[in-house]
C-alpha cells in the first residue's frame, strides 16, 4: 500500500515536470521560499526570491494541512 502511494505521488510529480507546471499553476497559489519563508501569492513562483536571492527551485506551494 505504501509503495502504491509513492508511485502515485511520483507519477503526479513527473506529470507536472513534463508539463512544466512545477513552478507555474493554473490557479493562484501561496508560494513559500524554503530558505527564508518569504511568501508570494500568484500563479507562479518568482525566478529569484526577492528577500534572500535563492533561485526559484527553493519555492514550494505552501501546505496548510495542520
LOPALUM-229882 format. One record per residue (C-alpha): residue in three letters; x, y, z. Coordinates in pm, 1 decimal. Layout:
<pts>
res = ALA east = X north = Y up = Z
...
</pts>
This chain:
<pts>
res = UNK east = 0.0 north = 0.0 up = 0.0
res = UNK east = 283.1 north = 240.7 up = 82.4
res = UNK east = 464.5 north = 170.3 up = -244.4
res = UNK east = 144.7 north = 230.6 up = -440.6
res = UNK east = 102.5 north = 567.7 up = -269.2
res = UNK east = 463.6 north = 658.6 up = -350.7
res = UNK east = 417.1 north = 555.9 up = -712.9
res = UNK east = 104.1 north = 770.4 up = -748.2
res = UNK east = 279.1 north = 1068.5 up = -589.9
res = UNK east = 583.5 north = 1043.7 up = -816.6
res = UNK east = 372.1 north = 991.5 up = -1128.2
res = UNK east = 188.3 north = 1316.8 up = -1048.5
res = UNK east = 520.9 north = 1492.6 up = -996.1
res = UNK east = 652.8 north = 1354.1 up = -1326.3
res = UNK east = 339.8 north = 1479.4 up = -1499.8
res = UNK east = 398.1 north = 1828.2 up = -1353.8
res = UNK east = 762.4 north = 1822.1 up = -1465.8
res = UNK east = 672.4 north = 1716.7 up = -1821.0
res = UNK east = 400.3 north = 1983.6 up = -1843.0
res = UNK east = 636.4 north = 2244.6 up = -1691.9
res = UNK east = 387.3 north = 2303.3 up = -1410.9
res = UNK east = 614.0 north = 2256.3 up = -1108.8
res = UNK east = 656.8 north = 2631.3 up = -1053.2
res = UNK east = 358.0 north = 2752.0 up = -1257.0
res = UNK east = -4.9 north = 2667.4 up = -1178.2
res = UNK east = -335.4 north = 2745.5 up = -1347.4
res = UNK east = -482.6 north = 2873.1 up = -1018.6
res = UNK east = -347.0 north = 3126.7 up = -770.0
res = UNK east = -133.8 north = 2956.9 up = -503.1
res = UNK east = 62.2 north = 3064.3 up = -196.7
res = UNK east = 432.9 north = 3003.1 up = -266.9
res = UNK east = 682.9 north = 2985.9 up = 18.7
res = UNK east = 1061.1 north = 3012.7 up = -5.4
res = UNK east = 1207.8 north = 2713.7 up = 178.0
res = UNK east = 1517.1 north = 2917.1 up = 266.7
res = UNK east = 1376.5 north = 3233.1 up = 426.1
res = UNK east = 999.4 north = 3177.3 up = 442.8
res = UNK east = 910.0 north = 3466.6 up = 210.4
res = UNK east = 551.5 north = 3433.6 up = 82.4
res = UNK east = 436.7 north = 3510.6 up = -272.0
res = UNK east = 75.0 north = 3481.7 up = -388.5
res = UNK east = 26.4 north = 3416.4 up = -757.8
res = UNK east = 11.1 north = 3158.9 up = -1033.4
res = UNK east = 386.8 north = 3106.1 up = -1040.4
res = UNK east = 690.1 north = 3123.1 up = -817.3
res = UNK east = 936.2 north = 3407.8 up = -882.2
res = UNK east = 1261.3 north = 3329.2 up = -1065.0
res = UNK east = 1457.8 north = 3454.0 up = -764.1
res = UNK east = 1340.5 north = 3514.9 up = -408.1
res = UNK east = 1329.6 north = 3894.1 up = -361.0
res = UNK east = 1435.6 north = 3857.4 up = 3.4
res = UNK east = 1717.0 north = 3600.1 up = 15.9
res = UNK east = 1803.0 north = 3579.1 up = -356.8
res = UNK east = 1771.1 north = 3199.2 up = -370.3
res = UNK east = 1653.4 north = 3053.1 up = -704.4
res = UNK east = 1301.6 north = 2950.1 up = -797.0
res = UNK east = 1377.1 north = 2589.4 up = -702.9
res = UNK east = 1355.2 north = 2693.9 up = -335.8
res = UNK east = 985.1 north = 2777.5 up = -368.8
res = UNK east = 707.1 north = 2532.6 up = -298.4
res = UNK east = 331.5 north = 2559.7 up = -276.7
res = UNK east = 255.9 north = 2625.0 up = 87.8
res = UNK east = 82.5 north = 2335.8 up = 259.7
res = UNK east = -159.2 north = 2432.3 up = 533.4
res = UNK east = -270.4 north = 2090.9 up = 649.1
res = UNK east = -208.9 north = 2113.0 up = 1020.6
</pts>
